[in-house]
Amino acid sequence: MKTLIVAAIAIAAASGTAAAQDAAKGEQVFNMCKPCHAIGPDATNMLGPELNGLDGRHSGSVPDYPYSDANKKSGIVWNEATFKQYIKDPQAMVPGTKMFFAGIKNPQEVNDLWAYVSQFDADGNTKKK
């Protein structure tokens, strides 16, 4: 019985560790996004909009980016939950979006990517913690 309890505690501890977010690892995951998106002080719109200040931003609101009507009308306000849902399958969350991306299915990569992307303010500077 003690072995089962110890095993359960070890599994629970490992699960908690897996859910932690790592911005440095998220920067590596962001390499999948770089062909279309930029982030940071010198970010500009590319094939996709720049991603500075994503946390709290309304979908379809970056100036001078030609969003799809579906994206502009989605009503999404980006936060951790909406980002994590969207990045798994953009087409499923916003049918008609111009973002053709297979999605990121690995939960740890999604967590790490959010940690990386959400650290930038609207000017592309890293937020103070």
N, C-alpha and C positions, 0 to 999 in steps of 0.2 A: 504494500500500500504506500509506504514512504517513497518508493521508486516512482510510482505514478504521480504523486504530488510533486516531487522534485522535477520530473519530466514536464508536468503541466506548467510549473513556474518557469522553467527554462524556455518553453515554447512561448509563453506570454511575454517574457523579457525580450526574446528575439523578435517577436512581432512588433513590440513597441519601438525597438531600434530600427526596424525596417521602415517604419512610417516617418522617421525623422527626415527633415528636409536639409539638403546640402547644396548651397548655392554654387560652390566650386564644381561639384559634379553636374549641376544644372547648366553651367556654362558649357560643359562638354556636350550635353544633350542639345543645347541651343545650336550646335553645329548643323543639326538637321533643319533648323529654321533659317539659317543664314542665307541660303540661296534666294529667299524671298523677303526676309525681314531684317531690319537693323535695330539696334538698341544701344544706348550710351550717348555721350555728349555730342558726337558728330552724326548721329543717326538721321537718315532721311528716308522718305518713302521710296520703296523699290517696287518690285512686283506686288508685294504686300505692304501695308502701312508700317511705319516705324512703331515700335512697341513701348516707347518711354511713357511712364505714368499709366500703365495699363490698369493697375489696381484702382478701381473706382471710376474708370472711364466708361462712357457710354459707347456701345458698339456703333461703328459708322461715323465717328466724330473727329477723326484726324483731318485737319485742314488739307486741302489739295490732294486728297486721295479719292479716286473714283470707285467707291464701294458699290457693291451690288445692292439693288433695292431690298433684297431679302435681308442683307446685313443691316442696312440703315433702319429697316422697319422691325427688326427683331426685338427691340426693347431690352436687350441685354445690357446690364451694367456689370463690367468685368470685376470679378472677385475670385477668391480661391476656388469656390465651388463651381462657378460658371466656367472658369478657365479649364478646370480639370475635366468637366463634362465635355466641353467643346473640343479640347485637344485630342480626346480619344477618338472622335469621329465628327469632324466639322460639318460634313454634309448631313449627318443625321440630326444634329442640333439646329442647324440653319439651312434647311433645304433651299437651294438656289444660290448659296454663297459661291463666290468666285474661288474660294480656297479649296483647291483640289489637293488634298493631302490625306494619305492613308490613315493618319493618326498615330498616336503613341499609346500603346496598350499597356506597357509595363508601369504599374503603379508607382514604383520607386522613381523611375525616370520622370514621370509626371510630377511627383512631389518635388524632386530636385529642380526641374525646369521652372516650376512656380516660384520656388525660393530664389532662383536667379532672376527671373523676369520681374518679379514684384519688388525687388530691391531698388529699382530705378524710379526716380521721380520724373515729372513731366519734362524737365530739362535734360534728362539723361544722367543726372548725378546719382550716386548711391545715397540712399536715405540714411540719415543718422539713426543709430539704434539706441 
